[in-house]
Amino acid sequence: MKYPRAVALSSGEPPDTTPEPRPEGYNPSAFVPFAVTVDIVLMTVVERSLKVLLIQRGHPPYEGAWALPGGFVQPDEDLDSAAARELLEETGIGHERSRLLQIGSYGDPDRDPRMRVVTVAYGAIVARLSDVPRGGGDAAHAELMPVADVQGDRLPLAFDHRRIVDDAVDRLRADLETTSIAHRFCPPEFTIRELREVYEAIWQTELDSGNFQRKVTQRKGFITPTDRRVPPGDKGGRPATLWTAGEPEGAE
């Protein structure tokens, strides 16, 4: 039949995933070649500040400039594998510490001076990334930088990476309203104050502690109390309850 895959799907059988041969007469050199890269926006909250992981480029173009970790997709790997590999090579952070999610693609013709390059951007979150990542691969150095410095033009980035960071932060702030993505910035057990500081760092605004506690504890299944407490600090007060993440995250 002309469309065996469509028939298989409609009959409840698994689709045929055998790769199709190249069509006879097809000439790939008839099209202008271009490259595909991946870039990773890895964010964390440290010392009540939303920070993004940047690398200092070790080679042209933009040698010495700050940029997002990333690089070219190899012929034998898919996008997710390329993103995980580049993050590990350039920062030493493995996929077990962060979950990579696609946030968009960027293909302006002049975004890269070397050739036509389309990049696929990924977002990642690591809870309390306090250890300084190492540079490696094409990265001379890696460092956590305040998002406010990037968005405030105090820290220019290579290529169109400022736009990618802006898009990632906008999406994060929107997701904070409707999902439990804030949990991923926290350790497995956290206090209400620590959770509130995540929201304050991402939204860049101070929240009323009483109102915040009431909202998050009254939201069914959002967080779950443990029987453990944190001793009061130097200023005294009552021991703080430790909580864990409740319901699975929504759309991200």
URUR-V351807 format. One record per residue. N is the residue number from 0. D_LAST is the distance of its C-alpha to the last C-alpha in Angstrom with 2 decimals. Layout:
BEGIN
N&D_LAST + N&D_LAST
END
This chain:
BEGIN
0&40.67 + 1&38.99 + 2&35.39 + 3&35.36 + 4&31.59 + 5&31.10 + 6&33.89 + 7&32.45 + 8&29.11 + 9&30.98 + 10&33.26 + 11&30.61 + 12&31.46 + 13&28.96 + 14&28.70 + 15&30.89 + 16&28.86 + 17&31.99 + 18&31.55 + 19&33.62 + 20&36.47 + 21&36.65 + 22&38.31 + 23&41.99 + 24&42.81 + 25&39.29 + 26&39.63 + 27&36.48 + 28&38.61 + 29&38.91 + 30&35.49 + 31&34.73 + 32&32.82 + 33&29.66 + 34&27.46 + 35&23.77 + 36&22.18 + 37&18.93 + 38&17.92 + 39&15.70 + 40&14.36 + 41&14.64 + 42&14.41 + 43&16.12 + 44&17.96 + 45&21.69 + 46&24.50 + 47&22.41 + 48&21.26 + 49&17.94 + 50&18.99 + 51&18.05 + 52&19.85 + 53&22.37 + 54&25.23 + 55&28.65 + 56&29.66 + 57&32.78 + 58&33.90 + 59&34.31 + 60&32.83 + 61&31.85 + 62&33.56 + 63&33.09 + 64&30.20 + 65&26.85 + 66&23.93 + 67&20.61 + 68&21.22 + 69&21.32 + 70&23.94 + 71&25.22 + 72&24.06 + 73&27.10 + 74&28.71 + 75&28.16 + 76&24.46 + 77&21.15 + 78&18.36 + 79&16.41 + 80&19.83 + 81&20.83 + 82&17.90 + 83&18.65 + 84&22.34 + 85&22.26 + 86&20.34 + 87&22.91 + 88&25.85 + 89&25.29 + 90&24.06 + 91&24.93 + 92&21.45 + 93&20.75 + 94&17.73 + 95&18.61 + 96&17.60 + 97&14.21 + 98&11.52 + 99&11.12 + 100&8.30 + 101&9.68 + 102&9.14 + 103&12.43 + 104&16.12 + 105&19.17 + 106&22.63 + 107&25.11 + 108&28.51 + 109&29.72 + 110&26.72 + 111&28.58 + 112&32.38 + 113&33.00 + 114&32.10 + 115&29.55 + 116&26.25 + 117&22.83 + 118&19.98 + 119&16.49 + 120&14.26 + 121&11.91 + 122&10.01 + 123&11.04 + 124&11.76 + 125&15.16 + 126&16.67 + 127&19.86 + 128&20.74 + 129&24.34 + 130&26.22 + 131&26.82 + 132&25.45 + 133&28.19 + 134&28.62 + 135&29.50 + 136&29.77 + 137&29.96 + 138&28.82 + 139&31.76 + 140&29.83 + 141&26.38 + 142&25.54 + 143&22.94 + 144&23.25 + 145&22.27 + 146&19.65 + 147&22.18 + 148&24.78 + 149&22.79 + 150&21.87 + 151&25.39 + 152&27.06 + 153&28.78 + 154&27.30 + 155&27.45 + 156&25.39 + 157&26.54 + 158&25.63 + 159&22.83 + 160&20.71 + 161&20.87 + 162&19.09 + 163&16.32 + 164&15.98 + 165&16.08 + 166&13.25 + 167&11.01 + 168&12.24 + 169&11.92 + 170&8.20 + 171&8.12 + 172&10.73 + 173&9.26 + 174&6.20 + 175&9.22 + 176&10.95 + 177&9.14 + 178&7.38 + 179&9.30 + 180&7.61 + 181&11.18 + 182&12.68 + 183&11.84 + 184&14.09 + 185&16.82 + 186&19.39 + 187&19.69 + 188&21.96 + 189&21.76 + 190&23.56 + 191&22.46 + 192&23.65 + 193&21.51 + 194&18.36 + 195&19.67 + 196&20.35 + 197&16.73 + 198&15.98 + 199&19.21 + 200&18.57 + 201&15.28 + 202&16.70 + 203&20.13 + 204&21.98 + 205&23.96 + 206&23.14 + 207&25.89 + 208&25.90 + 209&27.40 + 210&25.10 + 211&22.00 + 212&23.45 + 213&24.38 + 214&20.98 + 215&19.04 + 216&21.93 + 217&22.41 + 218&18.86 + 219&19.61 + 220&18.20 + 221&15.92 + 222&18.23 + 223&21.37 + 224&24.63 + 225&26.67 + 226&30.44 + 227&30.33 + 228&31.04 + 229&31.01 + 230&34.49 + 231&34.97 + 232&35.10 + 233&38.07 + 234&37.90 + 235&38.40 + 236&36.80 + 237&35.58 + 238&33.62 + 239&29.85 + 240&28.08 + 241&25.51 + 242&22.34 + 243&19.73 + 244&16.13 + 245&16.35 + 246&14.07 + 247&11.26 + 248&7.74 + 249&6.33 + 250&3.78 + 251&0.00
END
